[in-house]
Amino acid sequence: MTWVLEAIRQSPEILLFLSLAIGFWIGKFQFGRFQLGGVAGSLLVAVLFSQLGVSIDNGVKAVLFALFIYAVGFESGPQFFKSLGRQSLKEIAMAAVLAITGLVTVVVLARMFGLDKGLAAGVAAGGLTQSAIIGTAGSALAKLGLPPDELQRLQANVAIGYAVTYIFGSFGAIIICVNVLPKFMGRDIREDAVKAETSMNAGMIVPGAGEQLAAPEVVGRLYRAGPAAGTTVGEIEALAPDGMAVTVERIKRDGQIIPAQADLKLHASDIVLLAGRRAAVMAARQALGDEVLSSSGMDMVMLTRDVLITGPAYLGKTVAQIRAGIAADIRHGIVVLGLKRDGRPLPMEPDTVIRAGDVAVLFGTGNDIQRAAHSVGTVIVPSDKTDWVYHGLGLALGLVIGLAVLRIGSIPLTLGSGGGALLSGLLFGWYRTRRMSVGNMPTGASTLLRDLGLAGFVAVVGLQSGLQAVDTIRTSGLSLFLIGVAVTIVPLLITMLFGRYVLRYDNAAVFAGALSGSRSANPAFGEVLDKAGNSVPTVPFAVTYALANVFLTLLGPLVVAFA
């Protein structure tokens, strides 16, 4: 056993990854409708491992959290900036109510149970999981003109109160946001996230990874020419309804593949490959003979590619104008599956105006797409490579932003490394939609950064604080811990009621994102994001999180003044 402890002391990262492995395993178990989740499970296991007394470097925690919050910001940048405005007033009110109720709860409980100013500030910092309160409270205590011994005692009590209450501060927020809120609303986070995403996608269903529509929009079918003998390829393609395209991609005649030119006349025995939107294929096949299930040599590989629209002939024009003016040689063989703006589907209505930065989703052969792209813009080639030149710069910039300090009187306000990385991620995510040739980050890479970053950050917190918290509870009793529980739960419940009945939140995914952000509860947000299965909760979280970093930081001197 001694050699095991010695190995762990030499490489404390072993406990970090064991906490993740065991924590995520525990988090899979369900008790009725309650599920702990991987983040909360990692936290609990890390607290147990912390009893071994092995320390882990604080820089590991900072790096992991920066990766998590930057990835969250990058995914949500376009939608975040689009949502700013009067519609953000609800999130502002949420953050303000939680900060006010948090202050009142701490002050009332401190007076009821005779906590000194140091312990009260520590409970506020831990119960509300806002570490910056430690600094602002410590500065406020230093200005009271206390004797050095008394000042040292109170500042030490800040750390003690924080250590005892921080663990449940993280865990309790997960319980409220992930388990209590959906039951309270009678709604499911995942279902509401899908509903909100469908609404943002202009009513379109966007399949996720490994998903596909039962009746796909674009199809390919083989037919015998039959009654269409003597009809040209161009005449068959012209049978498609207005605004749709169907293409004769390949023709087989007497066992040979021949070019499908517009003026080529079909023979009755020809086998024709039609490709295009389902409705267009069904319209064109009315002129043809029986469907053929298969025929050697008639298989084709088709591509779906995003093309950034930069051609001057398209910018500022409506979809109807583009359809009317586009040359036949550019249009041939291409199906426009849709349009995207700021990463979201854009309705392809006749009066939709194309702007710089819009993306067209094209379907066709590789040669057809390359030919069309020369006129339309730049093909965005899918890649499993992450552009670390772009994202390394984004992370570095975010950490620099986090170092900036704004002082209001004697109170220092700063975004910190987390807030800076979030802001940078939002900006770099937004810019990526304007310049799609840079900043690639595959979905799998982003998911890894989010999962590893958040769960790893929480596990390090447990490893660092768990031993001191347990020791303090053992020596001073459970009273301080239970006060911290109340400081965690009461403001969240009041803010949840306020959000539901005053602000009228009716979407559980959006509401959970806003509530976790208003408490700057990153572990809770990570679990909400996991339950949602998409980025819907991120935008309300980003707004309330930024405000909470300011509002909750201000509580330090206020608790010192009123406790």
SVG drawing of the C-alpha trace seen along z (x, -y; Angstrom):
<svg xmlns="http://www.w3.org/2000/svg" viewBox="-46 -55 53 60">
<polyline fill="none" stroke="black" stroke-width="0.4" points="0.0,0.0 2.9,-2.3 4.2,-2.1 0.8,-2.9 0.7,-6.2 4.2,-7.0 3.4,-6.5 0.3,-8.8 2.3,-11.5 4.8,-11.4 2.0,-11.6 -1.2,-13.0 -2.8,-13.1 -3.5,-9.4 -6.2,-10.5 -7.6,-13.0 -8.2,-10.4 -9.4,-7.8 -11.9,-10.4 -13.2,-10.9 -13.4,-7.1 -15.2,-6.1 -17.2,-9.4 -18.7,-8.9 -19.4,-5.2 -21.3,-6.2 -23.0,-9.0 -24.7,-6.5 -26.8,-5.0 -30.4,-6.1 -32.5,-6.2 -36.1,-6.7 -35.8,-9.9 -32.7,-11.1 -29.3,-10.6 -26.1,-12.0 -24.3,-12.5 -20.6,-12.3 -19.6,-15.8 -21.2,-15.4 -20.0,-11.8 -16.4,-13.0 -16.7,-15.6 -17.8,-13.1 -15.1,-10.6 -12.5,-13.3 -13.6,-14.4 -13.0,-10.7 -9.6,-10.6 -8.7,-13.9 -8.5,-12.2 -5.2,-10.6 -3.7,-14.1 -2.2,-14.3 -2.0,-17.8 -2.5,-18.6 -1.2,-21.7 -3.7,-24.6 -2.6,-25.3 -4.2,-22.0 -7.6,-23.3 -7.1,-26.7 -6.2,-25.0 -9.1,-22.5 -11.7,-25.1 -10.3,-27.4 -10.7,-24.6 -14.3,-23.9 -15.6,-27.5 -13.8,-28.5 -15.4,-25.5 -18.8,-26.5 -18.3,-30.0 -17.0,-29.0 -20.1,-26.9 -22.5,-29.6 -20.8,-32.8 -23.1,-33.4 -26.3,-32.8 -25.1,-34.8 -24.5,-38.0 -27.7,-37.6 -29.7,-37.3 -28.3,-40.4 -30.8,-43.2 -34.1,-43.7 -34.7,-40.0 -31.8,-39.7 -33.6,-41.6 -35.0,-38.4 -31.4,-37.1 -30.3,-40.4 -33.3,-40.1 -32.4,-36.5 -28.8,-37.3 -29.8,-40.3 -32.5,-38.4 -30.1,-35.6 -27.4,-37.9 -29.8,-39.9 -31.4,-36.8 -27.9,-35.3 -26.8,-38.4 -30.0,-38.4 -29.8,-34.7 -26.1,-35.0 -26.7,-38.0 -29.9,-36.6 -28.2,-33.2 -25.0,-34.9 -27.0,-36.9 -29.2,-34.0 -26.2,-31.7 -23.7,-34.3 -21.2,-33.9 -18.4,-36.4 -17.7,-38.5 -15.0,-36.1 -17.1,-33.0 -20.1,-34.7 -18.0,-35.8 -16.5,-32.3 -20.0,-30.8 -21.1,-33.2 -18.0,-32.4 -18.5,-28.6 -22.2,-28.3 -22.5,-30.5 -19.4,-29.0 -17.9,-32.4 -14.3,-32.3 -13.8,-36.0 -15.7,-36.8 -12.7,-35.6 -10.6,-38.4 -13.1,-41.2 -14.2,-40.2 -10.5,-40.0 -9.9,-43.5 -13.0,-44.8 -11.9,-43.2 -8.5,-44.8 -10.1,-48.3 -12.0,-47.9 -9.0,-49.0 -8.9,-45.8 -5.9,-44.6 -3.5,-42.4 -4.4,-39.3 -8.1,-39.8 -7.8,-40.6 -5.7,-37.4 -8.3,-35.3 -11.2,-36.7 -9.4,-36.2 -8.5,-32.7 -12.2,-32.1 -13.1,-33.2 -11.0,-30.3 -12.5,-27.9 -16.1,-28.8 -15.3,-28.5 -13.7,-25.1 -16.6,-23.7 -19.4,-24.9 -17.9,-24.9 -18.4,-21.2 -22.2,-21.3 -22.3,-24.6 -21.4,-22.8 -23.4,-19.7 -26.5,-21.4 -26.7,-23.6 -26.6,-20.5 -29.5,-19.0 -31.6,-22.1 -30.9,-22.9 -30.9,-19.3 -33.3,-17.4 -35.6,-19.8 -36.3,-22.4 -37.6,-19.9 -39.9,-18.3 -41.1,-21.7 -41.9,-22.7 -43.3,-19.2 -41.1,-19.3 -38.0,-17.5 -34.8,-19.3 -34.0,-17.2 -37.4,-17.5 -37.5,-21.3 -34.0,-21.6 -35.0,-19.8 -38.2,-22.0 -36.1,-25.2 -33.5,-24.1 -36.2,-23.3 -37.7,-26.7 -34.3,-28.4 -33.8,-26.3 -36.8,-27.8 -38.9,-24.7 -36.4,-22.4 -35.3,-19.2 -31.5,-18.9 -30.4,-15.3 -27.5,-14.9 -24.6,-12.6 -25.6,-9.1 -29.2,-10.3 -31.0,-10.6 -34.4,-11.4 -36.7,-8.4 -37.8,-10.1 -34.6,-12.0 -35.0,-15.3 -32.6,-14.3 -32.9,-10.9 -31.5,-9.0 -33.6,-6.6 -33.0,-4.4 -35.6,-4.2 -35.9,-2.8 -36.5,-5.5 -39.5,-3.5 -42.1,-6.1 -39.6,-8.9 -37.8,-7.6 -37.1,-10.5 -37.2,-13.0 -34.0,-14.9 -32.2,-14.9 -32.9,-18.7 -36.7,-18.1 -36.7,-15.5 -34.9,-17.8 -37.3,-20.6 -40.2,-18.6 -39.2,-19.5 -41.4,-22.0 -40.4,-25.6 -37.6,-26.2 -36.5,-22.6 -33.9,-20.7 -33.6,-17.2 -30.6,-16.0 -30.0,-13.1 -26.7,-12.1 -25.9,-9.0 -27.3,-7.0 -26.6,-3.4 -27.2,-2.4 -26.5,1.1 -24.3,1.8 -22.2,-1.3 -22.2,-4.5 -22.7,-7.6 -22.5,-11.3 -25.8,-12.9 -25.8,-15.9 -28.8,-18.3 -29.5,-17.6 -29.1,-13.8 -32.3,-12.0 -33.2,-8.9 -33.8,-5.4 -36.5,-3.2 -34.0,-0.7 -31.8,-3.3 -31.4,-3.2 -31.5,-6.7 -30.2,-7.8 -32.2,-10.7 -31.0,-12.6 -32.6,-15.6 -35.2,-16.6 -37.7,-13.9 -40.6,-15.9 -38.7,-16.8 -37.6,-13.2 -41.3,-12.1 -42.4,-14.7 -39.8,-13.8 -40.3,-10.1 -43.8,-10.4 -42.4,-10.7 -40.2,-7.6 -40.8,-3.8 -40.5,-1.3 -38.0,-1.8 -34.9,0.4 -33.6,1.6 -30.0,1.8 -27.7,1.8 -23.9,2.3 -21.9,-0.8 -24.8,-3.1 -23.7,-3.8 -22.3,-7.2 -20.8,-8.9 -22.5,-12.2 -21.2,-14.9 -22.9,-17.4 -20.7,-20.5 -21.0,-23.8 -20.0,-26.7 -19.4,-30.2 -21.2,-32.6 -18.8,-35.4 -19.7,-35.8 -20.9,-39.4 -23.7,-38.0 -25.3,-36.5 -24.8,-39.0 -27.7,-41.3 -30.0,-39.3 -33.1,-37.4 -33.4,-33.6 -36.0,-34.3 -33.6,-36.6 -30.7,-34.1 -32.9,-31.3 -34.0,-33.4 -30.6,-34.7 -28.3,-31.7 -26.8,-30.1 -27.9,-26.6 -24.3,-25.3 -23.7,-26.3 -27.1,-25.0 -26.8,-21.6 -26.2,-18.7 -26.5,-20.8 -29.2,-20.7 -29.3,-23.5 -30.3,-21.7 -30.5,-24.8 -28.9,-28.0 -27.3,-28.8 -26.6,-32.1 -24.6,-32.3 -24.5,-28.5 -28.3,-28.3 -30.6,-27.2 -32.0,-30.1 -35.5,-29.7 -34.9,-29.4 -38.0,-31.5 -38.2,-33.4 -37.8,-36.8 -34.8,-35.7 -31.9,-38.1 -28.4,-36.6 -25.8,-38.4 -22.0,-38.2 -21.1,-35.2 -24.2,-33.1 -23.5,-29.5 -25.2,-27.4 -25.4,-23.6 -24.9,-22.0 -25.5,-18.4 -24.0,-16.9 -21.0,-15.1 -17.5,-16.4 -17.0,-17.9 -20.4,-19.6 -19.8,-21.1 -16.4,-22.4 -17.8,-23.9 -20.6,-25.7 -18.2,-26.8 -16.1,-28.8 -19.1,-31.1 -20.7,-30.9 -17.8,-31.1 -15.4,-29.0 -16.0,-25.3 -15.7,-24.5 -14.1,-21.1 -15.0,-19.0 -12.0,-18.1 -11.3,-16.2 -8.4,-18.5 -8.7,-21.3 -7.2,-24.6 -5.0,-25.1 -3.4,-28.2 -6.7,-29.9 -7.9,-28.3 -4.6,-28.6 -4.6,-32.3 -8.2,-32.5 -7.4,-30.8 -4.4,-32.9 -6.3,-36.1 -9.1,-35.0 -6.7,-34.4 -5.1,-37.9 -8.6,-39.4 -9.2,-37.6 -6.2,-39.4 -7.8,-42.9 -9.1,-44.5 -11.6,-47.3 -11.9,-49.0 -15.1,-50.6 -13.8,-52.5 -11.8,-49.9 -13.6,-46.9 -11.7,-45.1 -13.9,-43.6 -12.4,-41.1 -13.8,-38.5 -11.1,-36.1 -9.6,-33.3 -13.0,-31.7 -14.9,-34.8 -12.1,-35.9 -12.0,-32.5 -15.8,-32.6 -15.7,-36.0 -12.9,-35.1 -14.7,-31.9 -17.9,-33.8 -15.9,-36.3 -13.9,-33.6 -17.0,-31.5 -18.8,-34.5 -15.8,-35.4 -15.6,-31.8 -19.0,-32.2 -17.7,-35.1 -14.4,-33.4 -15.2,-29.7 -11.8,-29.0 -10.2,-29.3 -11.0,-28.1 -12.2,-24.5 -13.2,-22.5 -14.9,-19.2 -17.9,-18.4 -16.0,-15.5 -13.1,-17.8 -15.4,-20.4 -17.3,-17.7 -14.0,-16.3 -12.9,-19.8 -16.2,-20.4 -16.5,-17.1 -12.8,-16.7 -12.5,-20.4 -15.5,-20.6 -15.3,-17.2 -11.5,-17.6 -11.9,-21.0 -14.5,-19.8 -12.4,-16.8 -9.4,-19.0 -11.6,-21.2 -12.6,-18.1 -9.0,-16.9 -7.9,-20.3 -10.7,-21.2 -12.2,-17.9 -9.7,-17.1 -9.9,-20.6 -13.7,-20.6 -14.1,-17.2 -11.6,-18.0 -13.4,-21.3 -16.8,-19.6 -15.3,-16.9 -13.9,-19.5 -16.6,-22.2 -19.7,-20.1 -22.2,-20.2 -23.7,-23.6 -21.5,-25.5 -22.0,-22.9 -25.8,-23.1 -25.7,-26.9 -23.8,-26.5 -26.5,-24.2 -29.2,-26.8 -27.1,-29.5 -26.8,-27.2 -30.5,-26.1 -32.6,-29.1 -31.4,-31.7 -31.7,-29.1 -35.3,-28.1 -36.4,-31.8 -34.8,-32.6 -36.4,-29.6 -39.8,-30.7 -39.2,-34.2 -38.1,-33.0 -41.1,-30.7 -43.9,-33.0 -42.6,-36.5 -40.3,-36.1 -42.5,-33.4 -39.8,-31.0 -41.6,-28.0 -38.7,-26.1 -36.8,-23.9 -33.6,-23.8 -33.4,-27.6 -34.5,-28.1 -31.9,-25.7 -29.2,-27.4 -30.2,-30.8 -30.5,-29.6 -27.1,-27.9 -25.4,-30.9 -27.0,-33.3 -25.2,-31.3 -22.0,-31.0 -22.6,-27.3 -20.3,-25.7 -20.8,-22.1 -24.5,-22.5 -24.4,-24.0 -22.2,-21.1 -24.9,-18.6 -27.7,-20.8 -25.7,-20.8 -25.3,-17.0 -29.1,-16.5 -30.0,-18.9 -27.9,-17.2 -27.4,-20.5 -26.3,-24.1 -29.7,-25.6 -28.9,-26.3 -25.6,-28.0 -26.9,-31.5 -28.9,-32.2 -26.1,-30.8 -23.5,-33.0 -25.5,-36.2 -26.3,-35.4 -22.8,-34.0 -21.2,-37.2 -23.5,-39.2 -23.1,-36.8 -19.3,-37.2 -19.9,-40.9 -22.9,-40.8 -21.6,-37.9 -18.1,-39.4 -19.7,-42.6 -21.2,-40.5 -17.8,-40.3 -17.7,-43.8 -21.5,-43.8 -21.5,-40.7 -18.6,-42.2 -20.6,-45.4 -24.0,-43.8 -23.1,-40.5"/>
</svg>
